[in-house]
Amino acid sequence: MRYKKIVIKIGTSVITDENGYLDLPRIKNIVEQIAQIRKEGVDVIVVLSGAVTAGKTLFQEAKPVTSPKEKQLYASVGQISLMNYFSKQFFDKKITIGQILATKEDFRDRKHYLNMRSCFEALLGKEVIPVVNENDAISFHGATFTDNDELAGLIASMLNCDALIVLTDVDGVCDKHPKHKDAKCLTKVDPKETNVFDFITSEKSSCGTGGMFSKCKIATRLSAIGIGTHIVNGTKENIISSVMEGKLVGTEFVAQKNISSMKRWLANSQGHEVGSVFINEGAKEKLLTNGSVSLLPVGIISVEGEFEKGDIIAIKTEYNQVLGRGVAQYNSSKAGALMGKKGEKPLVRCDYLFIIE
C-alpha cells in the first residue's frame, strides 16, 4: 500500500443519488474498499458528510434546508441513521467504528487539540476506524467549519497522516469547468509551481457545503506541511483502492517538506489569533530566509490587541501582510514595552512559529 495512515473525506454528493437520497450500493462499495485497506494494515480515519441529507430522507423532505433550526433537526436525526448504516456495513466486515462529533472550538487551543488527538490515537491503537463529522446539531454561526473539507484537513494535520483522500463527484481539478467537453483533469499539482485557483470557481455541489475552491485551498495548505492530497471521483467503483495502489486517478497535490506537530497546529490555526504584532523589514527578511530564527522584540514596531502568554498571535508586516502565526511567550503589555529593544527574550520562539510560504 502507498500510505500507512490516511484520512478519507466522503462528500454528501458521493453517497446520494440524483434524487437526493442515500445511495446504499455506493456506500457499500466504499465500505468494502476501506475495509480492505484497513485489513492490510493502513490506519484509516473517515470524515463523513451527509447527516442532514440522511435526516431529510427520513422525513421524506425534498426541498433545500434554509434555516439553522432545520439543519439542526435533520442533522440530529440523520446522524444516527447514517452511522447505523455505516456501522452495520463495517460490522459485516468484522471492523469496529467509533463516532466523533467535532466542533471548531475543539481546535482553538492546544489543550483541546491534544485531548482530541489522544482520542483518535486510542481508537486507532485498538484498530477502530474513527468516523468523524461536524456536530451540526449544536454548532452555531461563527463557530462552524467552512465545510467538512476543512475538518478533514485539520484531522490529517493533527495526526500527521501521509495523505488525505477527498471523494467528490467529479474526476479531479480540471483546467476548465468540468461541464466543458474539452476540460482536462490535472493529474499532479505542485502548489509552488501551479496556481490551481486560476482554473476553478467557487461553485458548490447541490447537496454539500464545500466546492472545489475549498478543496484546493485545504490541499494546498496540507501540501505545505508535508501531507499529500488526492481529489478523486468517489462515485467510481474502487477509486480508493486505485489511489492506494499508486494509480494515476484524479488530481494529486504533491506533499512538500514535513514539519513538527506544533507547527502543523499553528498552520491550521487561522482565525484563532488573539492579537497581532507588526515587524520591520529586517525581521521579515530573517523570518522568511531562516527557519530556525525566533521573533525578537527588536524587530517589532507595534502590537495590536491584548494577548497572554500561550495565546496564538499573528505576525504581520508593516503593510498588514500576514507572514505567519506563533505562540506568545509573554503578554501584549510586556511585548509593547520591549518592542524595538535589543538583547531581550524572544516573543515567539522558532519552535512555536509557523511562517506562511
ABEGO torsion letter per residue (X at the ends): XABABBBBBBBAAAABBAAGBBBAAAAAAAAAAAAAAAAAGBBBBBBBBGAAAAAAAAAGBABBBABAAAAAAAAAAAAAAAAAAAAAAAAAAGBBBBBBBBBAAAAABAAAAAAAAAAAAAAAAAGBBBBBBBBAAABBBGABBABAAAAAAAAAAAAGBABBBBBBABAEBBABBAABAABBBBABBBAAABBAAAABBABBBAABABBAAAAAAAAAAAAAAGBBBBBBBAABBGAAAAAAAGBBBEBBBBBBBBBBAAAAAAAAABGABABBBBBBAAAAAAAAABAABBBBAAABABBBEBBBBGBBBBBBBAAGBBAEBBBBABBAAAAAAABGBBGBBBABBAAABBBBX
